[in-house]
Structure formats: structure tokens, C-alpha cells
Amino acid sequence: MLLKPGENAPAFILPDADGNDVSLTDFAGKKVVLWFFPKASTPG
């Protein structure tokens, strides 16, 4: 899914570097930058 500038990201829960679950709602009211990139050594 491609978001447009200013569009809200969908709710999600992902593990952090230590394996702890982090939810987008943990950052409610704060500015957040999400950075997505392709898996290493893959085209794209």
C-alpha cells in the first residue's frame, strides 16, 4: 500500500531490535518517521 503525503499510516505492531512489540499507537501525538527498504541483496 502506498500512502500519500499527509495520509495516516495504518495501525501495526512490529518487533523492535530487541524483539519487543512496538505499536504505532505507542507514539500517539508524536511525530514519527517510518523508513521502509527492500531486503538486503534484493532488486528494487
C-alpha positions in Angstrom: 0.0 0.0 0.0 1.4 3.4 -0.9 0.5 6.3 1.3 0.1 9.8 0.1 1.8 12.7 1.9 -0.2 13.6 5.0 -2.1 10.4 5.0 -2.2 8.4 8.3 -0.4 5.1 8.4 -2.5 2.0 9.2 -2.2 0.6 12.7 0.5 -2.0 13.0 2.6 -3.9 15.6 6.2 -4.9 14.8 9.2 -6.2 16.8 12.0 -3.8 17.6 15.7 -4.6 17.6 15.3 -6.3 21.0 12.3 -8.4 20.0 9.8 -6.3 21.9 6.5 -5.5 20.2 6.1 -1.8 19.2 2.8 -0.4 18.0 2.2 2.8 16.1 -0.2 3.8 18.8 2.8 3.9 21.3 3.7 7.1 19.5 0.2 8.8 19.5 0.6 12.5 19.5 4.2 12.4 18.4 5.8 12.9 15.0 7.1 9.6 13.6 9.3 8.8 10.6 8.8 5.4 9.1 11.6 4.1 6.9 11.0 1.0 4.7 13.5 -0.5 2.4 13.8 -3.8 0.4 15.5 -6.8 2.0 19.3 -6.7 1.5 20.7 -8.1 -1.7 17.3 -8.0 -3.5 16.4 -5.9 -6.5 14.4 -2.8 -6.0 
